[in-house]
Amino acid sequence: MLVLGTTADDKGSQLESLVKTVLLSQGYTNVHTNVVTAGGNELDITAVRSDAVLTSSHQTPLLGEAKAYADAVSTPAWQRFLGKILLARLDKPHTHGVLIALNGVNGNVRGSYEHLRERESAITIVDGDDLLSRAIATHELSTEARVLESAAEQFGRSPTHTQAAYYDGGYLWVLRWDARSYSIMDGNGSMLSAQRVEQLRPSLQASVTGDLVAYAEALAEVEELHRMRVEVISNLLRGTPLPEEIPEGVVSDLRSEPFCAAVGSDAVALVDPAELDAAAITRFFLSLFEHRLPLASLSFMTGGHHLAHFHRLIDLIPEIHPWLHDSGDLANRLSRITPYFPSAWAVISTPLPYTALDADDATPQTSEMQRHALSEAVIEAIRGDFANVVLRGYLHDVLGIAELEDETTLTVKSTTGPLGNLDVHTRLRIGELGDELSSEAGTRHVVIRLLPGVAEPWEPVQTPPTAEAEVRQNAGGDE
């Protein structure tokens, strides 16, 4: 365990503060730090424990020493601690003593302590592991396994080492990426605000070796590595040489993927899509979207270089979604419309919740529910990509996607029969603004709602489409 501090005195004060908090939580009263007795005896911590004895109470004094040494406590410090206990017991013979040694004690001290404990139970040594165990038990600190999982989710990579830390009344986790860099999370594995990180920076710089990588910087680094990774996949799809600036680690990482094969000692190639099983093909598509990507990374779509993998994905829908029996008609529809919409690939690649159950027990009703659930998810993905302010220009100008048409019928039913229905017919088309308007809007391609009777996208246009609705623009996805 690591106690942070800008100076050695600050680290000692932080450990004393931590111990004080623990003692108060355990029912001790009159807890004080940095006490100097009448005889000049300096004590890090003093406290009193009151225990009821019939109609009266019995008070037990506690004297503590807190050592935030980088190394294990050695014999001289242990002997000084015992001396303070003996002096305190001259006035109060039942005084208890506790030595808090953050990084433990050396072998000589451990041997002396174990021998002493055979006849003296009122003297205790507590180390950093003991403090960590208590913090985990009180839920002030998540387990290391949970933090590793959370770090992988939020930073997009797993740290090589983690270390619990304490500062200013709260626990932290230090995530070590390598010998030169690290990041931090709070005790429960959540991200800290940029302001909080800056508040902690001086104590971290004085206590932890290497450079602190804040979340935004770490995320930018991960996204750049991901961009390079997808760039390699894109070049492999197109059959073009890999860029020279790609780091060696990106290629070695891809060599371990199930959709790739190692070539020689340092090269990589894509496995023939026809040879990929359901796990490998879904991993191929899901790996593309683990982090944000610039639009240029999807340039392999222009020549349809992804279609062999995409059609393999469609072929394996019955294995990816085993509750979806007789998926032929839906698969045919998906194969026609979803090659153009990247978000839909991720939807198709992700098993829906029903697939967590036994597919052999599927009934026609559950299969139909699965069909509807998958269709709804794909439709939402298509709508999102169509509205995406970055992607829609590429859809329109390069891939030729122009319009989404939607028909909805709402039927209201009573206990005796249907009362009636309402129909809504919506056509949303990607329109292109002129130079002046595009400058004002911040984008050239907008989504407009068409009035009835406007020609289809493939028909000759006599007059420009009329925009019935306002141009919908927002950062999250414009319609």
N, C-alpha and C positions, 0 to 999 in steps of 0.2 A: 504494500500500500504506500502511496505517495502523499505526503502533506506538502502543499504548495506554500510558497512565501517568497517575498522579494529579498529577504535577508535571513540569516540563520535565526535571529531573534524572532522574526515574523513567523517562521516555520514552527518554532517552539510555542509561540503564542497560539497559533492555529491548532496545534495538537492539544494544548491545554483547553482551548475552547471546545474542541470535540469531546474530550473526556468530561468536561463539565456538563455538556449536554447529555451525555450518556448517564452520568451519575444522577442528574435531576430526573431523567426518565425512569430511573430505577428506585426512586423514592428517597434519595438522599436530600438533606436540607443543609442550609448554611454552607453552600458550596462556594469556595473562594479560590482564586488563583494568585500566584506570586505573593505568598504570605511570608512575612519575616517575624519570627517569634521573639519573645523578650530576650532570649539568649543569643540572638543574631542568626538563628537557624533558618535558612531560606528553604521554603517549601513551595513546590509548584502548585499543589492542589491540596486543599483541606475540605472535609465534609463531615456530616454527622448523619448516622442512620438511627432512627427511632423505631423500636419494636415494642409492641404492647406485651406487658407481663401482668396478667390479671387486671387489676384496677390501676396499675401504674405503667410507666414506660421505661424502657432501658435504652440508653443512648450509647452508640458505638462510634467513636471518632475514627475517621479515615484520613490517612496521610498518603499522598501520591506524588510520584516523580514521573514526568513525561519527557521522554527522550526521542527526538525526531532525527537521530543520527542517521547518516547515510549508511553506516556500517553497524554491525551488531554491537550491542552494549558489552563492554569488557569488564574485567574484574575491578579496576579502580572505581568506576561509576557504581557498580553493584555494592561495593564496600561502603561508599559514601552514603548510598541509600539506606543500607542496614544501620549505619551509624545514626542517621536521622530518626529512624524508627526507635532505636534504643533510647535516644534522648527524649523523644516524645513519651515513651512509656515510663520514664521516671516520674512524670506528672500523672499520666493516665495509662495504667498498665494494660488495659484492654484495647489499646489503639491497634487498628488494622493498618496494614501497609500494602500499597499496590505500585508496582513499577511498570509503567507503560513504555515498552521498548518497541518503537514502530517497526524496526527491522530485526527484531529478535535479539537474542543474547548469544554470546559465543559459547563454545563447549565448556570452558572452565566455569562460567557463570551458571550454565545449565546444570552441571554436575553439583555445584554448591547448592543451587536452589532445590534440586530433587532430594539431596541429603537433608536440607533444612526442613522440607515439607514433611518428612517422616515424623517430626515432633512439633512442628510449628505450622498450623493451618491458617493463621491470620496474616500471612504474607503471601502475596500473589504476584506473578509476572503475567502481563497481558501484552501480546504482540499485535502487529497489524492484521494478521489473519483473523485473530479473535474479534477485532473491531469490524472487519469486513463481514464476518459471519453474522454478527449482531445486526449490521446495517441491512443485510439481505433478509434476515428474519423479520425485521420491522418494515420491510418494503421501501426503505430509503434508497436502496441500491438494487438494481436488477442483476440477475446472474450474468456471468460472462457469456454464456451461450446465447442468451437473449440479446445481449448487446452486439455480439458478432452478427446475429441475424439482422438486427436493426441497422447496423452499419452497412451491411451488404445491400440492404434495400435502399437506404438513403444516399449512400456515397457511390453505390454501384460497384464496389469492390470490397474485399475482406481484408482487414488489417492483419499484419503478420504477428502482432502482439497487442494485448490490451493491458492496461494497468488502472486500477481504481485510484482515485485521488480525492482529496478533501481540501476545501478552501472556503472561507467566509460563510460558514454555516451550512454548506451543502456538499454533496458528493458529486464527483465527475468521473467520466471514463476518458482516459487518454488512449487514442487509437494510433498505434505506430504503423506507418506505411512502410518505412524502411529506416535505415540508420540516419537519414537526413531530414525526414519530415514526419509530421504527426498532425492529427486533428483531435477535437474534443467533442464529447456529447455530455448531456446531463446524466445524473445517476440512474435514470430510468431508460437511457438509450434514446432520448429525443434530442433534436437539434436545438442549439442555443441561439438566441438572437445575436445579430451582429454587434449590438451594443454590449451585451453580456460578454461576448468573446473579447472585445476590446478592453473591458474592465479586468478580465483575467489575464490578458496578455503579459503585463509586467511580471506577475508571479509565475507564469508558465515559462517565460524566458529565463527566469532565475533558477528554475527548478527542473526543467526538462531540456535535454539536449536536442538539437535539431531545430528546424524551422516550423513554426505553426502554420498549417494550411487551413484557412477558414473554409466554411462550407461552400461559399460561392466559388472560391478558387479551386477547391477540390472537385466540385461538380464540373467546372469548366475543363479541368484536366481530364476527368473521366469522359466527358462528352467528346473531347478532341480525340482521345484514344478510340472511342467508339466510332467516330467519323472515319478514322483511318482504317479501322477494322471493316466497316461497310464498304469503304473504297476498295479494299483488297477483294472482297466478295464480288463487288461490281466488276472489277477488272477480270476476275476469274470467270464470271458469267459471260463477259464479252470476248474472252480469249485474248486479252491484251496484256502486255508485260506489266508487272507490278511497279508502282512508283518507287523511285530510289530512296525517298525520304521516309518510308515506312519503318518505324522502329522494329527491331528484331523480335521484341516481345509480342507484338501484334501477330506476326506470322506464326510464332511458336504456340501462341494461344489458340489460333485457328486450327493448327495441326491436331489438337486434341478434341475438336468438335466432331460429332458423329456424321455430319454432312461433308466433312473434309477428309482427305487422305494425305499422309505425309509422303513427300517426294524427296528421296535422298536424305541428306542430313539437315537441310535447312529450307526446303521449299515445301509448297502446299498446293493441292489441287482439289477441285470439287468432285465428290463422288457422283457418278451417274444418277440422276434423279430416280430412274426406274429401279435402282437398287436400294433406295432409302425406305426404311420402314416408317410407321406412323410417328414414333418418337423422334426419329432423325429429321423428318420433313417438318414437323411442327417446331422443332428446335431451330431449324433453318430460318423460318419466318419470324418466330418470336425473338430470335437474337437480333434481328434488324431493328427492333423497336424497344430495346432495353433502355435507351436514352434518346434524347432529342437529336434530330438530324437536320442538317441543311437540305433544302430541296435538291440541290445538285447531287446528293448522294443517291438519289433514286433515278438517276439518269439512265440506268439500265432498262427502265420501263419503255423508253422511247423506241428501242428496237425490238421490244418483246423478248429480251434475253432471259427474263424470269419465267416465261410461260411454261417451260418444261417442268420446272419445280412447282409452279402453280397447279398445273394439271395433275401432277402427282399428288399434291395436297387434296385436290378434289376427289381423286380416285380413292383416297384413304379415309374419306369422311366416315364411312361405316365403322372404322376402327377408332377414329378420334372421338366420334359421338355414337357409341354402341347402342344407345337407346333409340337412335334414329333408324328404325327399320325401313326398308324399301325407300332409300334416299335418292333413287335414280332421277326422278323428275326434279327435285330440289337441286341436286348436284348439277344437272344440266343447266338450270337457270343460273346457278352461282357461277358456273364456268363461263357464261356469256357476259355477265355484268360486273363481276368483282375483280377481274384482272387489273382494272383501272384504279381501284381504290385501296391503297395500302392498309388503311385501318381495318378493312374487311378481312384481310389476310390474317391479321392477329386474332380476330373474332373466330374465324373458322378453325384456327390452330389451337384454340383454347377449349378444352372440354367443358360443356355446360354442367351445372350442378347435378343433374340427373345421372350423369355418367359415373358418379361416385357409387351408385348402387349397382346391383347385379343386372347386367344387360339381358341375361337369359330370362329374367322375370318380367320383361317389358310386355305391356299389353298394347293393343292398338290405340287406346286412349293416351297412354303415356308417350307412345311414339309420336302421336299427333301433337301433344304438348311440346315435345322436344323440337319438332319441326317448326312450330310457331315461335318458340323461344329463340331458336337459331335465326329464323327469318327476321324477327324483330331486331335482334342484335346487329345483324348485317345491315338492315335498313338504316338503323341509327348511325352506324359507322359510315355508310355511304353519304348520308346527309351531312355528317360532320366534315368529311373530306370535301364535299361539294361546296360547303360554306367556308372552309378554311381560307383565310385571306392570302396565305402564302401558296397553297396548293392549287387553288381553283384556276389561276392563270395557266398553269402547266396543263391541267386537265383540259382546258378549252383550246389553247393555242397549239399544244403538242399532240395531245391524245384525242382531240376532237370531241370531248364530252361537252354538251351544250345545255342540257335541260333535264330536270327531274319533274315528273308528272305524278301527282298523288290524288287518288280518289278515296274519300272516306264516307261511309254511310253510318249514321247513328240512328238506331231503332230504339224507341222507348216502349217498354212493355209493362202492362199491369198484370194483376193476378188473374185477369179474365182473358187477356189477349193483347196483341200489339196495339199501341195507340197511334203510331205513325213513325215516320223517319225523316231525317234531314240529310241532304247530300252536300258535300263540299268537294269541289274540283279545283285543285291547285296546280299551277305550272310555274316553276321557278327556273329562270334561264340566266346563264352567265352573260352579262353584257359588257361591252368595252367602252370606257369613257374616253373622251377626247383629252388632249394634252392639258388644257386649262382645268377641266373638272378633275382629272386624275391627280393633278398637283394639289388641288384643294382637298380631295378625299383621301389622299395618301395611298391610293391603290388605283390601278388601271381597270381591273376586273371587278365588277360588282354583281350581285344577285338581284334580279328584278322579278317581280310578280307580273305575269302576263294577263291581259284581259282576254276573255273568251274570243275565239275566232282568229287569233293571231296564227300565222302560218307555222307549220312544223319546221324544226331546224333544218331539215333536208329539202324543204320546198323553197322555190324562188321567193325572195322577200321583195314585195312591192314598196312597202314603207317600213321604216325602222320600227321595231317592237315598241309598243306603248307601255310605259311603266305605270301600272295602276298603284302599286305600293311604293313607299319610300325605299330608297337604297338603305338596306340594313347593314350597319357596320358597327362592329365592336371587336375588341381584341380577342375575345374567346372564340369566335367563329361567326362569320357574317352571313346573313341571309338577305 
